[in-house]
Amino acid sequence: MALEINDSNFEELVLKSTKPVLIDFWAEWCGPCRMVGPVVDELAKEYEGRAVIGKINVDHNPKVSMDFGIMSIPALLFFKDGKVVDKQVGAVPKHILVKKLDAQL
């Protein structure tokens, strides 16, 4: 299961992480987000110990969403050393996310 990231733990879990991080910005009312959500949870299991995989509900965590200019969801941001190194907006097949995540390992 992906980590629940929020405005208060974002810096500690994402920006200070020594591992690559994939964050899924989503909302309950977003249809494409519901398609991507299970894929993100699968990735969390598959990359356990090698990467941090988390989700941020944009409705409950407006600060982080605004800080990173999230305008459309799902938006998946890839972080390395506290910086955004890649981004994917919209629902995509799992292999696309795997390729982007593997590039950060």
N, C-alpha and C positions, 0 to 999 in steps of 0.2 A: 504494500500500500504506500502511495506517495505521502510524503510529509505534508502536514498542513502548515503552510507558511502564512504569516500575517505581518501587519505593519510593525508590531513590536519585536518579532524574532527574525525579521528579514536580514538585518545587518549581520547578526551572529551566524545564522544558518547559510546565508548565501554569500554575502560580501566577504566574510572572513574565512570561508571554506577553503581548505587546501586541495579539495577535489573539484573536478568539473561539476557544474550545477545546471540542471534543466528545470525551469519553472514554467508551469502551465497556468496562465491567467485565464480564468473562466468565471461563469455565473450559472446559477441553477436554471434560469430561463432560456439559456442559449442551447439550441438544438445541436449545432456542430460541436459544442463543448461536451455534450453528452456522448458524442461519438469518439472524441479524443480521450476522454477521461479514463476509460478502461485500458487504453493503450499506454497511457502514462503510468497507470498502476502496474501493468506488466513490466514496463521498463524499470520501475522502482525495484521490483523483485530481481530482474535479470542483472541489474547493475549495482546491486547491494554491495557495499564495501569499495566500489570503484568510482561511484559518482553519487551526488545528492540529487534526488528527484523529488520535486515538490509541486504543490498547487496553491494558488492564491485566488480566493474568491474576490473578484473586483468590487462587488457590491458591499462587502464587509471590510475591505482594506483599500480605501481610496488613495491613501498617501503613496504607497508603493506604485500603484497603478498610474497615478499622475506623474510621479517622479520619472517613470520610464516611458511616458507618452503612449500608454496603451489606449488605442482608439477603437480597435476591432478585436473581438475575441472569437474563438480561442487565439491567444497569442502565446507562443512558446519562446522563451528567451534562454539562450545558452550562455552561461557565465564561466569564465576562467580567471583566476586570480582577482576576483571581485569586479571584473569588467565584462560587459556584454560582448561576446565574440561572434554570435550568430543569432538569427531570429527566424521564426516561421509563423506566419499568420494564416489562420484557417485550418480546417481539418485536412490532414494528409495521411497517407498510408504509413504504417509503422516503420517500414524500411527506410523512409526518408528521415525520420527522427533518429533511427539507429545510426545512419550514416553521419548525420550532423554531430551526434553525441560521441561516436567513435573518433571523430576528427579531433575531439578535445582531450582524449585519453592519452 
